[in-house]
Amino acid sequence: MVKDMDKKELRIKIKNKVSCLTQEYIDISSEKIQKTVISSSCFKNSSSIFIYVSTAYEPGTSLIIRTALKEDKRVYVPKCIARGVMIPVRIDKESVLKPGFMNIPEPEEA
C-alpha cells in the first residue's frame, strides 16, 4: 500500500509530466482511447457502464458517454458526497453534469 506522503509525491510527479503534454497529443490520444473502448466487445455487450467524467489533461470520456446513452445503456458516473466519498449516480443525458467537488463534472442530483 502506498503511504499518504508517497501518494502525494506521486500525484505531483504525474501532474508535472501531464502538464508537458500538448493539447494536440491529448486530443489525439483521447480519441484513440475512446474509439478503442467503444469498439471493444466488453463495451458492446454491456447493458450498463460506470465511467468517470473527464476534465482537462485526462483522457476524454464524453464520446463513450454519448455513445452509451445513444445505445440505451445505463450510464453511471461518480458523485462526491463527502471528501473522499463517492457514489455511482445514473445519468440519462450528458447535460445533467455540472461542476461539483474540485470542479469535476458530476450529476447535480443524487
Biopython code that builds the backbone (N, CA, C, O; Angstrom):
import numpy as np
from Bio.PDB.StructureBuilder import StructureBuilder

atoms = [
    (1, "MET", "N", (0.846, -1.189, 0.000)),
    (1, "MET", "CA", (0.000, 0.000, 0.000)),
    (1, "MET", "C", (0.888, 1.249, 0.000)),
    (1, "MET", "O", (1.904, 1.297, 0.694)),
    (2, "VAL", "N", (0.503, 2.234, -0.767)),
    (2, "VAL", "CA", (1.276, 3.470, -0.866)),
    (2, "VAL", "C", (0.942, 4.359, 0.323)),
    (2, "VAL", "O", (-0.227, 4.559, 0.655)),
    (3, "LYS", "N", (1.978, 4.890, 0.959)),
    (3, "LYS", "CA", (1.765, 5.798, 2.085)),
    (3, "LYS", "C", (1.195, 7.107, 1.565)),
    (3, "LYS", "O", (1.378, 7.441, 0.395)),
    (4, "ASP", "N", (0.491, 7.869, 2.442)),
    (4, "ASP", "CA", (-0.111, 9.142, 2.035)),
    (4, "ASP", "C", (0.926, 10.099, 1.442)),
    (4, "ASP", "O", (0.669, 10.732, 0.418)),
    (5, "MET", "N", (2.072, 10.207, 2.068)),
    (5, "MET", "CA", (3.095, 11.124, 1.564)),
    (5, "MET", "C", (3.584, 10.646, 0.203)),
    (5, "MET", "O", (3.777, 11.456, -0.703)),
    (6, "ASP", "N", (3.784, 9.344, 0.048)),
    (6, "ASP", "CA", (4.206, 8.795, -1.233)),
    (6, "ASP", "C", (3.154, 9.063, -2.298)),
    (6, "ASP", "O", (3.493, 9.380, -3.438)),
    (7, "LYS", "N", (1.897, 8.940, -1.940)),
    (7, "LYS", "CA", (0.806, 9.173, -2.892)),
    (7, "LYS", "C", (0.799, 10.635, -3.322)),
    (7, "LYS", "O", (0.610, 10.931, -4.501)),
    (8, "LYS", "N", (1.000, 11.546, -2.382)),
    (8, "LYS", "CA", (1.035, 12.974, -2.708)),
    (8, "LYS", "C", (2.200, 13.285, -3.644)),
    (8, "LYS", "O", (2.049, 14.028, -4.614)),
    (9, "GLU", "N", (3.356, 12.710, -3.344)),
    (9, "GLU", "CA", (4.530, 12.928, -4.185)),
    (9, "GLU", "C", (4.298, 12.366, -5.581)),
    (9, "GLU", "O", (4.659, 13.002, -6.572)),
    (10, "LEU", "N", (3.708, 11.199, -5.667)),
    (10, "LEU", "CA", (3.422, 10.583, -6.958)),
    (10, "LEU", "C", (2.451, 11.441, -7.767)),
    (10, "LEU", "O", (2.639, 11.616, -8.971)),
    (11, "ARG", "N", (1.425, 11.973, -7.126)),
    (11, "ARG", "CA", (0.468, 12.845, -7.814)),
    (11, "ARG", "C", (1.155, 14.091, -8.360)),
    (11, "ARG", "O", (0.846, 14.532, -9.467)),
    (12, "ILE", "N", (2.074, 14.657, -7.605)),
    (12, "ILE", "CA", (2.807, 15.844, -8.062)),
    (12, "ILE", "C", (3.659, 15.495, -9.273)),
    (12, "ILE", "O", (3.688, 16.248, -10.246)),
    (13, "LYS", "N", (4.354, 14.359, -9.225)),
    (13, "LYS", "CA", (5.183, 13.938, -10.355)),
    (13, "LYS", "C", (4.336, 13.725, -11.604)),
    (13, "LYS", "O", (4.703, 14.170, -12.692)),
    (14, "ILE", "N", (3.211, 13.050, -11.447)),
    (14, "ILE", "CA", (2.332, 12.790, -12.590)),
    (14, "ILE", "C", (1.775, 14.095, -13.134)),
    (14, "ILE", "O", (1.726, 14.290, -14.348)),
    (15, "LYS", "N", (1.354, 14.990, -12.246)),
    (15, "LYS", "CA", (0.815, 16.282, -12.680)),
    (15, "LYS", "C", (1.857, 17.058, -13.478)),
    (15, "LYS", "O", (1.522, 17.690, -14.481)),
    (16, "ASN", "N", (3.110, 17.019, -13.047)),
    (16, "ASN", "CA", (4.181, 17.703, -13.765)),
    (16, "ASN", "C", (4.393, 17.102, -15.150)),
    (16, "ASN", "O", (4.593, 17.837, -16.117)),
    (17, "LYS", "N", (4.353, 15.781, -15.260)),
    (17, "LYS", "CA", (4.535, 15.126, -16.558)),
    (17, "LYS", "C", (3.361, 15.425, -17.482)),
    (17, "LYS", "O", (3.550, 15.696, -18.668)),
    (18, "VAL", "N", (2.162, 15.375, -16.942)),
    (18, "VAL", "CA", (0.965, 15.631, -17.750)),
    (18, "VAL", "C", (0.943, 17.072, -18.241)),
    (18, "VAL", "O", (0.489, 17.334, -19.355)),
    (19, "SER", "N", (1.417, 17.996, -17.444)),
    (19, "SER", "CA", (1.398, 19.405, -17.844)),
    (19, "SER", "C", (2.295, 19.672, -19.053)),
    (19, "SER", "O", (2.160, 20.708, -19.703)),
    (20, "CYS", "N", (3.197, 18.759, -19.357)),
    (20, "CYS", "CA", (4.084, 18.917, -20.519)),
    (20, "CYS", "C", (3.441, 18.411, -21.812)),
    (20, "CYS", "O", (3.979, 18.650, -22.894)),
    (21, "LEU", "N", (2.319, 17.727, -21.724)),
    (21, "LEU", "CA", (1.662, 17.196, -22.911)),
    (21, "LEU", "C", (0.983, 18.316, -23.692)),
    (21, "LEU", "O", (0.409, 19.232, -23.103)),
    (22, "THR", "N", (1.050, 18.242, -24.998)),
    (22, "THR", "CA", (0.379, 19.248, -25.817)),
    (22, "THR", "C", (-1.109, 18.911, -25.913)),
    (22, "THR", "O", (-1.506, 17.760, -25.732)),
    (23, "GLN", "N", (-1.914, 19.912, -26.194)),
    (23, "GLN", "CA", (-3.348, 19.694, -26.346)),
    (23, "GLN", "C", (-3.621, 18.763, -27.527)),
    (23, "GLN", "O", (-4.535, 17.939, -27.487)),
    (24, "GLU", "N", (-2.815, 18.910, -28.574)),
    (24, "GLU", "CA", (-2.977, 18.040, -29.746)),
    (24, "GLU", "C", (-2.756, 16.572, -29.368)),
    (24, "GLU", "O", (-3.517, 15.698, -29.785)),
    (25, "TYR", "N", (-1.718, 16.308, -28.581)),
    (25, "TYR", "CA", (-1.443, 14.939, -28.134)),
    (25, "TYR", "C", (-2.603, 14.409, -27.283)),
    (25, "TYR", "O", (-3.039, 13.271, -27.456)),
    (26, "ILE", "N", (-3.086, 15.232, -26.379)),
    (26, "ILE", "CA", (-4.201, 14.826, -25.508)),
    (26, "ILE", "C", (-5.435, 14.512, -26.343)),
    (26, "ILE", "O", (-6.093, 13.497, -26.114)),
    (27, "ASP", "N", (-5.755, 15.370, -27.309)),
    (27, "ASP", "CA", (-6.935, 15.169, -28.159)),
    (27, "ASP", "C", (-6.829, 13.894, -28.991)),
    (27, "ASP", "O", (-7.773, 13.106, -29.052)),
    (28, "ILE", "N", (-5.683, 13.695, -29.630)),
    (28, "ILE", "CA", (-5.487, 12.502, -30.465)),
    (28, "ILE", "C", (-5.540, 11.237, -29.612)),
    (28, "ILE", "O", (-6.186, 10.259, -29.988)),
    (29, "SER", "N", (-4.868, 11.257, -28.475)),
    (29, "SER", "CA", (-4.857, 10.094, -27.583)),
    (29, "SER", "C", (-6.246, 9.792, -27.045)),
    (29, "SER", "O", (-6.656, 8.633, -26.986)),
    (30, "SER", "N", (-6.969, 10.836, -26.653)),
    (30, "SER", "CA", (-8.327, 10.657, -26.135)),
    (30, "SER", "C", (-9.229, 10.008, -27.172)),
    (30, "SER", "O", (-10.003, 9.104, -26.857)),
    (31, "GLU", "N", (-9.126, 10.473, -28.402)),
    (31, "GLU", "CA", (-9.956, 9.912, -29.469)),
    (31, "GLU", "C", (-9.641, 8.429, -29.678)),
    (31, "GLU", "O", (-10.550, 7.611, -29.818)),
    (32, "LYS", "N", (-8.355, 8.088, -29.699)),
    (32, "LYS", "CA", (-7.948, 6.687, -29.883)),
    (32, "LYS", "C", (-8.445, 5.823, -28.722)),
    (32, "LYS", "O", (-8.971, 4.731, -28.938)),
    (33, "ILE", "N", (-8.281, 6.306, -27.516)),
    (33, "ILE", "CA", (-8.714, 5.546, -26.335)),
    (33, "ILE", "C", (-10.224, 5.324, -26.382)),
    (33, "ILE", "O", (-10.697, 4.207, -26.173)),
    (34, "GLN", "N", (-10.977, 6.386, -26.656)),
    (34, "GLN", "CA", (-12.438, 6.266, -26.665)),
    (34, "GLN", "C", (-12.916, 5.317, -27.769)),
    (34, "GLN", "O", (-13.811, 4.502, -27.543)),
    (35, "LYS", "N", (-12.325, 5.421, -28.956)),
    (35, "LYS", "CA", (-12.724, 4.530, -30.046)),
    (35, "LYS", "C", (-12.382, 3.074, -29.731)),
    (35, "LYS", "O", (-13.121, 2.163, -30.104)),
    (36, "THR", "N", (-11.264, 2.863, -29.047)),
    (36, "THR", "CA", (-10.885, 1.505, -28.643)),
    (36, "THR", "C", (-11.904, 0.940, -27.657)),
    (36, "THR", "O", (-12.322, -0.211, -27.779)),
    (37, "VAL", "N", (-12.301, 1.750, -26.684)),
    (37, "VAL", "CA", (-13.293, 1.309, -25.700)),
    (37, "VAL", "C", (-14.623, 0.996, -26.388)),
    (37, "VAL", "O", (-15.208, -0.062, -26.154)),
    (38, "ILE", "N", (-15.098, 1.905, -27.229)),
    (38, "ILE", "CA", (-16.399, 1.750, -27.888)),
    (38, "ILE", "C", (-16.432, 0.537, -28.810)),
    (38, "ILE", "O", (-17.476, -0.097, -28.964)),
    (39, "SER", "N", (-15.308, 0.213, -29.417)),
    (39, "SER", "CA", (-15.279, -0.931, -30.330)),
    (39, "SER", "C", (-15.010, -2.259, -29.617)),
    (39, "SER", "O", (-15.060, -3.320, -30.239)),
    (40, "SER", "N", (-14.728, -2.201, -28.327)),
    (40, "SER", "CA", (-14.434, -3.434, -27.584)),
    (40, "SER", "C", (-15.693, -4.269, -27.377)),
    (40, "SER", "O", (-16.795, -3.733, -27.268)),
    (41, "SER", "N", (-15.518, -5.577, -27.326)),
    (41, "SER", "CA", (-16.660, -6.469, -27.095)),
    (41, "SER", "C", (-17.238, -6.257, -25.699)),
    (41, "SER", "O", (-18.437, -6.428, -25.482)),
    (42, "CYS", "N", (-16.389, -5.889, -24.772)),
    (42, "CYS", "CA", (-16.866, -5.630, -23.403)),
    (42, "CYS", "C", (-17.888, -4.495, -23.403)),
    (42, "CYS", "O", (-18.947, -4.608, -22.785)),
    (43, "PHE", "N", (-17.570, -3.404, -24.096)),
    (43, "PHE", "CA", (-18.491, -2.270, -24.181)),
    (43, "PHE", "C", (-19.729, -2.661, -24.977)),
    (43, "PHE", "O", (-20.856, -2.403, -24.553)),
    (44, "LYS", "N", (-19.517, -3.285, -26.132)),
    (44, "LYS", "CA", (-20.637, -3.647, -26.999)),
    (44, "LYS", "C", (-21.638, -4.575, -26.305)),
    (44, "LYS", "O", (-22.845, -4.469, -26.523)),
    (45, "ASN", "N", (-21.130, -5.478, -25.474)),
    (45, "ASN", "CA", (-22.001, -6.455, -24.823)),
    (45, "ASN", "C", (-22.556, -5.996, -23.480)),
    (45, "ASN", "O", (-23.327, -6.716, -22.845)),
    (46, "SER", "N", (-22.169, -4.811, -23.050)),
    (46, "SER", "CA", (-22.636, -4.332, -21.739)),
    (46, "SER", "C", (-23.998, -3.653, -21.857)),
    (46, "SER", "O", (-24.337, -3.068, -22.886)),
    (47, "SER", "N", (-24.753, -3.745, -20.794)),
    (47, "SER", "CA", (-26.025, -3.025, -20.741)),
    (47, "SER", "C", (-25.900, -1.793, -19.847)),
    (47, "SER", "O", (-26.774, -0.926, -19.838)),
    (48, "SER", "N", (-24.788, -1.729, -19.088)),
    (48, "SER", "CA", (-24.538, -0.558, -18.252)),
    (48, "SER", "C", (-23.036, -0.353, -18.119)),
    (48, "SER", "O", (-22.246, -1.287, -18.253)),
    (49, "ILE", "N", (-22.661, 0.908, -17.849)),
    (49, "ILE", "CA", (-21.248, 1.233, -17.637)),
    (49, "ILE", "C", (-21.130, 2.189, -16.463)),
    (49, "ILE", "O", (-22.052, 2.949, -16.164)),
    (50, "PHE", "N", (-19.980, 2.137, -15.804)),
    (50, "PHE", "CA", (-19.608, 3.108, -14.782)),
    (50, "PHE", "C", (-18.351, 3.780, -15.312)),
    (50, "PHE", "O", (-17.369, 3.104, -15.617)),
    (51, "ILE", "N", (-18.372, 5.101, -15.426)),
    (51, "ILE", "CA", (-17.271, 5.819, -16.058)),
    (51, "ILE", "C", (-17.054, 7.165, -15.390)),
    (51, "ILE", "O", (-18.005, 7.822, -14.964)),
    (52, "TYR", "N", (-15.797, 7.567, -15.303)),
    (52, "TYR", "CA", (-15.521, 8.900, -14.776)),
    (52, "TYR", "C", (-15.831, 9.945, -15.840)),
    (52, "TYR", "O", (-15.872, 9.633, -17.031)),
    (53, "VAL", "N", (-16.046, 11.170, -15.415)),
    (53, "VAL", "CA", (-16.267, 12.279, -16.338)),
    (53, "VAL", "C", (-14.946, 13.026, -16.423)),
    (53, "VAL", "O", (-14.435, 13.525, -15.421)),
    (54, "SER", "N", (-14.407, 13.094, -17.621)),
    (54, "SER", "CA", (-13.060, 13.633, -17.783)),
    (54, "SER", "C", (-13.005, 15.145, -17.588)),
    (54, "SER", "O", (-13.978, 15.867, -17.809)),
    (55, "THR", "N", (-11.835, 15.584, -17.168)),
    (55, "THR", "CA", (-11.520, 17.002, -17.050)),
    (55, "THR", "C", (-10.287, 17.256, -17.931)),
    (55, "THR", "O", (-9.786, 16.339, -18.580)),
    (56, "ALA", "N", (-9.813, 18.476, -17.948)),
    (56, "ALA", "CA", (-8.631, 18.802, -18.756)),
    (56, "ALA", "C", (-7.459, 17.912, -18.365)),
    (56, "ALA", "O", (-7.292, 17.567, -17.195)),
    (57, "TYR", "N", (-6.660, 17.549, -19.342)),
    (57, "TYR", "CA", (-5.453, 16.737, -19.171)),
    (57, "TYR", "C", (-5.732, 15.283, -18.796)),
    (57, "TYR", "O", (-4.812, 14.559, -18.416)),
    (58, "GLU", "N", (-6.984, 14.848, -18.899)),
    (58, "GLU", "CA", (-7.326, 13.435, -18.714)),
    (58, "GLU", "C", (-7.827, 12.908, -20.046)),
    (58, "GLU", "O", (-8.347, 13.669, -20.862)),
    (59, "PRO", "N", (-7.674, 11.617, -20.271)),
    (59, "PRO", "CA", (-8.288, 11.076, -21.489)),
    (59, "PRO", "C", (-9.788, 11.366, -21.474)),
    (59, "PRO", "O", (-10.464, 11.155, -20.468)),
    (60, "GLY", "N", (-10.289, 11.847, -22.593)),
    (60, "GLY", "CA", (-11.697, 12.206, -22.682)),
    (60, "GLY", "C", (-12.623, 11.013, -22.527)),
    (60, "GLY", "O", (-12.259, 9.885, -22.860)),
    (61, "THR", "N", (-13.806, 11.266, -22.027)),
    (61, "THR", "CA", (-14.806, 10.210, -21.878)),
    (61, "THR", "C", (-16.152, 10.597, -22.489)),
    (61, "THR", "O", (-17.082, 9.791, -22.481)),
    (62, "SER", "N", (-16.269, 11.798, -23.012)),
    (62, "SER", "CA", (-17.581, 12.258, -23.482)),
    (62, "SER", "C", (-18.113, 11.433, -24.649)),
    (62, "SER", "O", (-19.317, 11.188, -24.717)),
    (63, "LEU", "N", (-17.259, 11.000, -25.564)),
    (63, "LEU", "CA", (-17.716, 10.168, -26.680)),
    (63, "LEU", "C", (-18.234, 8.825, -26.173)),
    (63, "LEU", "O", (-19.239, 8.319, -26.672)),
    (64, "ILE", "N", (-17.567, 8.258, -25.203)),
    (64, "ILE", "CA", (-18.009, 6.989, -24.619)),
    (64, "ILE", "C", (-19.374, 7.179, -23.958)),
    (64, "ILE", "O", (-20.276, 6.362, -24.145)),
    (65, "ILE", "N", (-19.525, 8.250, -23.189)),
    (65, "ILE", "CA", (-20.788, 8.520, -22.504)),
    (65, "ILE", "C", (-21.914, 8.733, -23.513)),
    (65, "ILE", "O", (-22.984, 8.137, -23.391)),
    (66, "ARG", "N", (-21.671, 9.589, -24.513)),
    (66, "ARG", "CA", (-22.703, 9.852, -25.530)),
    (66, "ARG", "C", (-23.098, 8.573, -26.273)),
    (66, "ARG", "O", (-24.280, 8.321, -26.505)),
    (67, "THR", "N", (-22.103, 7.776, -26.641)),
    (67, "THR", "CA", (-22.381, 6.530, -27.366)),
    (67, "THR", "C", (-23.202, 5.576, -26.504)),
    (67, "THR", "O", (-24.171, 4.982, -26.976)),
    (68, "ALA", "N", (-22.817, 5.433, -25.260)),
    (68, "ALA", "CA", (-23.556, 4.539, -24.354)),
    (68, "ALA", "C", (-25.003, 5.000, -24.195)),
    (68, "ALA", "O", (-25.923, 4.183, -24.227)),
    (69, "LEU", "N", (-25.204, 6.295, -24.025)),
    (69, "LEU", "CA", (-26.563, 6.823, -23.879)),
    (69, "LEU", "C", (-27.368, 6.606, -25.162)),
    (69, "LEU", "O", (-28.540, 6.233, -25.107)),
    (70, "LYS", "N", (-26.740, 6.838, -26.307)),
    (70, "LYS", "CA", (-27.411, 6.664, -27.592)),
    (70, "LYS", "C", (-27.802, 5.196, -27.801)),
    (70, "LYS", "O", (-28.809, 4.897, -28.443)),
    (71, "GLU", "N", (-26.993, 4.289, -27.251)),
    (71, "GLU", "CA", (-27.263, 2.860, -27.375)),
    (71, "GLU", "C", (-28.148, 2.343, -26.235)),
    (71, "GLU", "O", (-28.285, 1.135, -26.044)),
    (72, "ASP", "N", (-28.744, 3.270, -25.487)),
    (72, "ASP", "CA", (-29.656, 2.937, -24.378)),
    (72, "ASP", "C", (-29.009, 2.088, -23.286)),
    (72, "ASP", "O", (-29.677, 1.269, -22.655)),
    (73, "LYS", "N", (-27.728, 2.283, -23.068)),
    (73, "LYS", "CA", (-27.059, 1.628, -21.943)),
    (73, "LYS", "C", (-27.328, 2.469, -20.692)),
    (73, "LYS", "O", (-27.541, 3.678, -20.786)),
    (74, "ARG", "N", (-27.319, 1.836, -19.544)),
    (74, "ARG", "CA", (-27.399, 2.569, -18.283)),
    (74, "ARG", "C", (-26.000, 3.122, -17.992)),
    (74, "ARG", "O", (-25.020, 2.378, -17.973)),
    (75, "VAL", "N", (-25.925, 4.427, -17.769)),
    (75, "VAL", "CA", (-24.633, 5.087, -17.561)),
    (75, "VAL", "C", (-24.580, 5.631, -16.140)),
    (75, "VAL", "O", (-25.448, 6.394, -15.715)),
    (76, "TYR", "N", (-23.549, 5.225, -15.420)),
    (76, "TYR", "CA", (-23.337, 5.679, -14.048)),
    (76, "TYR", "C", (-22.022, 6.443, -13.984)),
    (76, "TYR", "O", (-21.019, 6.031, -14.566)),
    (77, "VAL", "N", (-22.043, 7.569, -13.263)),
    (77, "VAL", "CA", (-20.841, 8.379, -13.067)),
    (77, "VAL", "C", (-20.700, 8.657, -11.567)),
    (77, "VAL", "O", (-21.688, 8.616, -10.833)),
    (78, "PRO", "N", (-19.478, 8.938, -11.112)),
    (78, "PRO", "CA", (-19.290, 9.207, -9.691)),
    (78, "PRO", "C", (-19.795, 10.585, -9.280)),
    (78, "PRO", "O", (-19.690, 11.556, -10.029)),
    (79, "LYS", "N", (-20.339, 10.641, -8.084)),
    (79, "LYS", "CA", (-20.731, 11.912, -7.468)),
    (79, "LYS", "C", (-20.113, 11.934, -6.078)),
    (79, "LYS", "O", (-20.275, 11.001, -5.291)),
    (80, "CYS", "N", (-19.401, 13.021, -5.794)),
    (80, "CYS", "CA", (-18.765, 13.173, -4.492)),
    (80, "CYS", "C", (-19.808, 13.651, -3.486)),
    (80, "CYS", "O", (-20.436, 14.690, -3.685)),
    (81, "ILE", "N", (-19.991, 12.899, -2.415)),
    (81, "ILE", "CA", (-20.961, 13.301, -1.388)),
    (81, "ILE", "C", (-20.269, 13.785, -0.116)),
    (81, "ILE", "O", (-20.898, 14.398, 0.747)),
    (82, "ALA", "N", (-18.978, 13.506, -0.008)),
    (82, "ALA", "CA", (-18.148, 13.993, 1.094)),
    (82, "ALA", "C", (-16.703, 13.809, 0.651)),
    (82, "ALA", "O", (-16.430, 13.067, -0.292)),
    (83, "ARG", "N", (-15.801, 14.465, 1.311)),
    (83, "ARG", "CA", (-14.387, 14.351, 0.915)),
    (83, "ARG", "C", (-13.973, 12.879, 0.937)),
    (83, "ARG", "O", (-14.022, 12.217, 1.974)),
    (84, "GLY", "N", (-13.565, 12.386, -0.235)),
    (84, "GLY", "CA", (-13.112, 11.003, -0.336)),
    (84, "GLY", "C", (-14.226, 9.972, -0.421)),
    (84, "GLY", "O", (-13.960, 8.770, -0.408)),
    (85, "VAL", "N", (-15.486, 10.433, -0.509)),
    (85, "VAL", "CA", (-16.617, 9.504, -0.576)),
    (85, "VAL", "C", (-17.417, 9.789, -1.844)),
    (85, "VAL", "O", (-17.938, 10.888, -2.037)),
    (86, "MET", "N", (-17.502, 8.778, -2.698)),
    (86, "MET", "CA", (-18.255, 8.924, -3.943)),
    (86, "MET", "C", (-19.298, 7.821, -4.051)),
    (86, "MET", "O", (-19.137, 6.722, -3.520)),
    (87, "ILE", "N", (-20.369, 8.156, -4.755)),
    (87, "ILE", "CA", (-21.403, 7.167, -5.029)),
    (87, "ILE", "C", (-21.660, 7.160, -6.540)),
    (87, "ILE", "O", (-21.487, 8.183, -7.202)),
    (88, "PRO", "N", (-22.072, 6.013, -7.086)),
    (88, "PRO", "CA", (-22.439, 5.991, -8.501)),
    (88, "PRO", "C", (-23.840, 6.559, -8.684)),
    (88, "PRO", "O", (-24.762, 6.210, -7.947)),
    (89, "VAL", "N", (-23.991, 7.434, -9.667)),
    (89, "VAL", "CA", (-25.289, 8.036, -9.959)),
    (89, "VAL", "C", (-25.592, 7.806, -11.434)),
    (89, "VAL", "O", (-24.761, 8.070, -12.302)),
    (90, "ARG", "N", (-26.784, 7.315, -11.696)),
    (90, "ARG", "CA", (-27.180, 7.068, -13.086)),
    (90, "ARG", "C", (-27.569, 8.384, -13.750)),
    (90, "ARG", "O", (-28.267, 9.211, -13.163)),
    (91, "ILE", "N", (-27.102, 8.563, -14.987)),
    (91, "ILE", "CA", (-27.493, 9.732, -15.771)),
    (91, "ILE", "C", (-28.188, 9.254, -17.038)),
    (91, "ILE", "O", (-27.933, 8.154, -17.528)),
    (92, "ASP", "N", (-29.075, 10.105, -17.562)),
    (92, "ASP", "CA", (-29.749, 9.744, -18.805)),
    (92, "ASP", "C", (-29.413, 10.719, -19.930)),
    (92, "ASP", "O", (-29.873, 10.564, -21.061)),
    (93, "LYS", "N", (-28.605, 11.725, -19.603)),
    (93, "LYS", "CA", (-28.097, 12.652, -20.618)),
    (93, "LYS", "C", (-26.889, 13.368, -20.043)),
    (93, "LYS", "O", (-26.778, 13.571, -18.834)),
    (94, "GLU", "N", (-25.986, 13.745, -20.939)),
    (94, "GLU", "CA", (-24.749, 14.404, -20.520)),
    (94, "GLU", "C", (-24.987, 15.781, -19.932)),
    (94, "GLU", "O", (-24.192, 16.257, -19.122)),
    (95, "SER", "N", (-26.072, 16.424, -20.331)),
    (95, "SER", "CA", (-26.329, 17.797, -19.899)),
    (95, "SER", "C", (-26.645, 17.923, -18.414)),
    (95, "SER", "O", (-26.693, 19.038, -17.896)),
    (96, "VAL", "N", (-26.861, 16.810, -17.714)),
    (96, "VAL", "CA", (-27.143, 16.892, -16.284)),
    (96, "VAL", "C", (-25.862, 17.065, -15.467)),
    (96, "VAL", "O", (-25.925, 17.229, -14.249)),
    (97, "LEU", "N", (-24.709, 17.030, -16.121)),
    (97, "LEU", "CA", (-23.436, 17.159, -15.423)),
    (97, "LEU", "C", (-23.075, 18.620, -15.212)),
    (97, "LEU", "O", (-23.060, 19.410, -16.156)),
    (98, "LYS", "N", (-22.786, 18.971, -13.970)),
    (98, "LYS", "CA", (-22.413, 20.333, -13.594)),
    (98, "LYS", "C", (-21.147, 20.275, -12.741)),
    (98, "LYS", "O", (-20.896, 19.262, -12.089)),
    (99, "PRO", "N", (-20.346, 21.338, -12.733)),
    (99, "PRO", "CA", (-19.150, 21.326, -11.896)),
    (99, "PRO", "C", (-19.508, 21.058, -10.429)),
    (99, "PRO", "O", (-20.385, 21.704, -9.856)),
    (100, "GLY", "N", (-18.812, 20.098, -9.850)),
    (100, "GLY", "CA", (-19.040, 19.731, -8.447)),
    (100, "GLY", "C", (-17.753, 19.868, -7.656)),
    (100, "GLY", "O", (-17.003, 20.826, -7.845)),
    (101, "PHE", "N", (-17.493, 18.912, -6.770)),
    (101, "PHE", "CA", (-16.304, 18.906, -5.931)),
    (101, "PHE", "C", (-15.057, 19.015, -6.798)),
    (101, "PHE", "O", (-14.917, 18.272, -7.769)),
    (102, "MET", "N", (-14.156, 19.920, -6.466)),
    (102, "MET", "CA", (-12.921, 20.142, -7.206)),
    (102, "MET", "C", (-13.195, 20.528, -8.664)),
    (102, "MET", "O", (-12.342, 20.355, -9.535)),
    (103, "ASN", "N", (-14.387, 21.049, -8.910)),
    (103, "ASN", "CA", (-14.795, 21.496, -10.244)),
    (103, "ASN", "C", (-14.922, 20.342, -11.245)),
    (103, "ASN", "O", (-14.894, 20.561, -12.456)),
    (104, "ILE", "N", (-15.060, 19.134, -10.743)),
    (104, "ILE", "CA", (-15.205, 17.952, -11.594)),
    (104, "ILE", "C", (-16.690, 17.815, -11.956)),
    (104, "ILE", "O", (-17.547, 17.854, -11.074)),
    (105, "PRO", "N", (-16.994, 17.655, -13.244)),
    (105, "PRO", "CA", (-18.415, 17.498, -13.632)),
    (105, "PRO", "C", (-19.031, 16.274, -12.971)),
    (105, "PRO", "O", (-18.442, 15.192, -12.955)),
    (106, "GLU", "N", (-20.221, 16.465, -12.429)),
    (106, "GLU", "CA", (-20.953, 15.377, -11.791)),
    (106, "GLU", "C", (-22.437, 15.711, -11.825)),
    (106, "GLU", "O", (-22.805, 16.864, -12.047)),
    (107, "PRO", "N", (-23.292, 14.720, -11.609)),
    (107, "PRO", "CA", (-24.735, 14.995, -11.581)),
    (107, "PRO", "C", (-25.076, 15.895, -10.402)),
    (107, "PRO", "O", (-24.497, 15.772, -9.323)),
    (108, "GLU", "N", (-26.025, 16.802, -10.623)),
    (108, "GLU", "CA", (-26.469, 17.664, -9.509)),
    (108, "GLU", "C", (-27.244, 16.857, -8.499)),
    (108, "GLU", "O", (-27.088, 17.037, -7.291)),
    (109, "GLU", "N", (-28.082, 15.964, -8.995)),
    (109, "GLU", "CA", (-28.941, 15.158, -8.127)),
    (109, "GLU", "C", (-28.252, 13.845, -7.784)),
    (109, "GLU", "O", (-27.474, 13.308, -8.572)),
    (110, "ALA", "N", (-28.553, 13.340, -6.592)),
    (110, "ALA", "CA", (-28.025, 12.017, -6.198)),
    (110, "ALA", "C", (-29.161, 11.077, -5.917)),
    (110, "ALA", "O", (-28.932, 9.918, -5.571)),
]
sb = StructureBuilder()
sb.init_structure("model")
sb.init_model(0)
sb.init_chain("A")
sb.init_seg("    ")
for serial, (resi, resn, name, xyz) in enumerate(atoms, 1):
    if name == "N":
        sb.init_residue(resn, " ", resi, " ")
    sb.init_atom(name, np.array(xyz, "f"), 0.0, 1.0, " ", f" {name:<3s}", serial, name[0])
structure = sb.get_structure()
